[in-house]
Amino acid sequence: MGDVAAALPRALARHGLRPHVVMPLYQGIDRHGFERLSDRLQVRVGSEVREAGVWRGTLGQGVPLYLLEEPGYFDRAGIYGPNGTSFSDNLQRFVFLSHAALTLADCLGIAPDVVHANDWPTALAISYAQNRPTALPTVFTIHNVGYQGQFPLEGFSLTGLPSEELRADSLEHFGTMNLMKGAILNSTMLTTVSPTYAQEIQRPAFGGGLDGVLRSRTDALHGILNGIDVEVWNPSTDPYLPAHFDATDLVGKRTCKAQLQRAAGFAERPEVPLFGLVTRLTHQKGLDVFARALGRILSLDVQIVLLGTGDPEAERFFRTATEVRPDRFRAWIDFDPALAHRIEAGCDFFVMPSRYEPCGLNQLYSLRYGTLPVVRATGGLDDSVDNYDESTGGGTGFKFHDLNPQSMYDVIGWAVSTWYDRPSHIAAMQRRAMERDFSWDGAARGYESVYRAAIERHAAASLMPTGTLMPTGTLMPTGTRG
């Protein structure tokens, strides 16, 4: 979501829109280049009034970024909680953020054409926008339906919303308060981060208990595939790489591979396929299945590197695997953006065996760097990777459907056999992958269309003349980084 909050507004600005972005001043954010506004916001959270300072800067392309300074809520180690847990006052923290975003717009004299909220931490902004004296058109984006913002009903009084909002067709959900459910049902338009995920979350297996709610809004739900920042992820200019390359000249990629092999402690063997994973070590990412298949995979003539942190048991397993097969497997249990770039550039294949993947970004980075994705056909992975066709050499990667150790071994074996037996197909796939356009411009056009639809729907529902979204209008996406 942090990538989206930074890149999408800039792309919207290039299309003539005027987005404003609001987020908390989290601990560690560098305020250099930001201006502290003289006024302080007063925001009610339940019976308490909290004050916030406001810092204003830009994201680039002239996009204003407002940071809300409330140390009691946001000057902490961690966004949602320490070490994968949740802070006990998360409801208060994100009531504050959602309410403060709209209060800030009023204080600055901004009249938003659309309020765009992202995932459960800003879901209440949808209800606040709806319950204003003059309601506003809204768009709610679901980045991951697995995280819904569920809290005890007793916390409802903290929201300050009218009591009638705590009902089954709004925020109430089987005896709890569900912030995402409320936003789904109350938002003018809905988006999620890939077309396939938009379909998947309307089914019980992927909907996290909200599949029926989502089916009831299917006419308002659109899947828009995320983009990537092609300036940050550019193999021809990437400052983290020991050598640069592009689709017309892959010599630099071979240099990146050799450097990565040295860093991993492997033999420098250009002829061996090098597989990479950069991932959170969580159940969602299917790393438990990969782990069960790893022994058989390492019986092939391959090398594998992994970068990630997460589940302590998974971390222990991959550390042990590094000790057992240091010639073929190396795990870095760390968060290292520079190394992530070098893995994307230096590997031949990139593995993503996710149970579900709303969009996924690493497969897009991999395609950009000529590193062929090996993915489970789900969500955005299915949308963005074209499966290899042995008869024609077509495709941009390798896909599998059944998430089990045998399928995991089979698809990697398929990639390995293609590497050794059909190298011309690999070369053609690399060039084809690097020529794909996954910039944010395409996604921005999709969001602009949704914003216009939200304005038209809202006007129709209000029995008012249909409005238009002019370049001089203001959009106010609200979101959190993390």
C-alpha positions, 0 to 999 in steps of 0.5 A, spaced: 500 500 500 505 504 501 508 503 494 501 505 491 500 511 495 506 514 493 506 512 485 498 512 484 497 520 485 503 522 481 500 518 475 494 521 476 497 528 476 500 526 470 493 525 467 491 532 469 488 530 476 489 534 483 490 528 488 492 530 495 494 525 500 493 524 507 497 519 512 500 519 519 507 522 521 509 515 523 516 514 527 522 515 522 519 519 517 524 524 514 520 531 515 526 535 511 523 539 505 516 539 509 513 545 512 509 545 518 502 549 518 501 554 523 494 551 525 493 545 529 487 540 527 482 538 533 479 531 532 474 528 536 475 520 538 469 518 542 469 523 548 476 525 547 478 531 543 485 530 540 490 535 537 494 534 531 500 538 527 500 538 520 506 538 515 505 539 508 510 537 502 510 534 496 510 527 493 513 529 486 509 532 480 506 537 484 502 532 489 501 535 496 502 530 501 500 532 508 503 528 514 498 528 521 503 529 527 499 526 533 505 522 537 501 519 542 498 515 536 503 514 531 510 516 534 511 508 535 515 503 532 511 499 527 505 501 523 499 497 526 503 493 532 510 490 534 512 484 530 506 482 527 501 484 533 496 489 533 496 495 538 491 495 543 488 502 541 488 501 533 481 503 533 482 510 536 488 511 531 485 510 525 478 513 527 483 519 528 486 518 521 479 517 517 476 523 521 482 528 521 483 527 513 476 530 512 477 535 517 483 537 514 480 538 507 475 543 511 480 547 514 484 548 508 478 550 504 479 544 499 472 541 496 474 534 494 470 531 488 472 524 491 474 521 497 478 515 496 480 510 502 484 504 502 483 498 506 481 498 513 485 503 516 481 508 512 475 505 511 471 509 516 473 515 512 467 512 507 462 513 513 464 520 515 464 522 508 457 519 507 454 522 514 456 529 512 451 535 511 453 534 504 455 527 502 461 526 498 462 521 492 467 515 495 471 510 492 474 504 497 480 500 495 481 493 497 488 491 497 487 485 502 480 482 504 484 478 509 485 484 514 478 487 515 479 491 521 474 487 526 473 490 533 468 489 539 461 493 538 463 496 544 468 500 540 463 503 536 462 510 540 469 512 539 467 513 531 462 518 533 457 516 527 450 515 528 447 509 532 444 507 526 450 505 522 451 499 527 447 495 523 448 489 519 447 492 512 453 497 514 458 496 520 455 490 524 458 483 522 456 477 526 456 481 533 463 485 531 464 492 528 467 490 521 470 497 518 471 494 511 464 491 511 462 498 512 466 501 507 464 496 502 457 497 503 457 505 503 462 506 498 459 509 492 464 505 488 469 499 489 476 497 487 481 492 488 488 491 485 487 486 480 481 483 475 482 476 477 482 478 485 476 482 484 472 475 482 476 471 487 474 475 493 466 474 491 467 467 492 467 463 499 474 461 498 477 468 498 472 473 501 474 472 508 467 472 510 465 478 506 464 474 499 456 475 500 457 482 501 462 483 495 457 480 491 451 484 493 456 490 490 458 487 484 456 492 479 460 497 483 467 493 484 472 494 479 479 490 479 485 495 476 492 491 476 497 495 480 503 498 476 510 499 479 514 505 479 518 504 473 523 510 475 525 506 481 525 499 478 529 500 472 535 495 470 538 501 466 539 506 471 538 502 478 543 505 483 543 498 487 546 494 481 553 492 479 551 493 472 546 495 468 542 492 462 535 493 458 531 488 453 536 490 447 543 488 451 543 483 457 550 483 458 549 487 465 544 482 467 550 476 467 554 481 471 549 482 476 548 474 476 555 473 478 555 478 483 549 475 487 552 468 486 558 471 490 554 474 495 551 468 496 557 464 497 555 459 491 560 457 485 560 462 479 556 458 474 553 462 469 550 456 466 546 454 472 539 457 473 538 461 479 532 462 482 530 468 487 524 469 492 523 476 496 517 475 500 514 476 507 515 469 510 507 468 512 502 463 510 499 467 505 505 466 501 505 459 500 512 458 503 510 452 507 509 448 501 515 451 498 519 449 504 516 442 504 518 441 496 525 444 497 529 438 498 527 435 492 528 442 488 535 442 491 536 435 488 536 439 481 542 443 478 539 449 481 541 455 486 536 459 490 536 465 494 531 467 499 530 474 502 525 475 507 522 475 514 516 473 518 514 467 521 519 465 526 519 457 525 519 459 517 526 463 519 529 457 523 527 453 517 530 457 512 536 458 516 537 451 517 537 449 510 542 454 508 547 450 513 545 444 510 546 446 502 550 452 502 552 450 495 545 451 493 541 455 498 542 461 501 537 465 505 538 472 508 533 473 514 533 480 513 529 486 510 534 489 505 531 493 499 538 494 496 539 486 496 532 485 493 533 489 487 540 485 486 536 479 487 531 481 482 536 483 477 541 477 478 536 471 478 534 467 472 527 466 475 523 468 481 518 464 485 511 466 488 507 460 490 502 464 494 495 461 496 492 468 494 495 474 491 491 480 490 496 483 486 503 482 487 509 487 485 515 482 485 512 479 479 512 485 476 519 487 478 521 481 475 518 481 469 521 488 468 528 485 470 528 479 465 527 474 471 522 470 469 516 469 474 514 462 477 507 463 480 501 460 482 495 462 478 491 466 483 489 474 483 494 479 480 499 473 479 495 470 474 493 477 470 500 479 469 504 473 467 503 469 461 504 462 461 510 459 457 507 455 451 513 450 449 510 449 442 511 456 440 516 459 446 511 464 447 509 467 454 513 470 460 513 465 466 511 459 468 504 458 472 501 452 476 494 451 480 495 446 485 498 448 491 502 442 494 509 440 494 509 435 488 506 441 483 511 446 486 517 441 484 514 440 477 513 447 475 520 449 478 522 442 474 519 445 468 522 451 468 529 448 469 528 443 463 526 449 459 533 453 461 537 447 459 533 444 453 530 450 450 535 456 451 532 460 445 525 460 448 528 463 455 532 468 451 525 470 447 521 470 454 526 475 457 526 480 452 518 479 451 517 480 459 522 486 459 518 490 454 511 489 457 508 496 460 506 495 467 507 503 469 502 506 473 499 510 467 494 504 465 492 504 472 491 511 473 486 511 467 482 506 470 482 510 477 480 516 473 474 512 470 472 509 477 472 516 480 468 519 474 463 513 475 463 515 482 461 522 481 456 520 476 453 515 481 453 520 487 449 525 483 444 520 480 443 518 487 442 525 490 437 527 484 442 532 482 445 534 475 451 529 473 457 532 475 464 532 472 471 531 474 475 537 471 483 538 472 482 543 476 478 539 481 481 535 487 481 528 489 483 526 496 486 519 497 487 517 504 491 512 506 497 509 510 504 506 509 506 499 510 
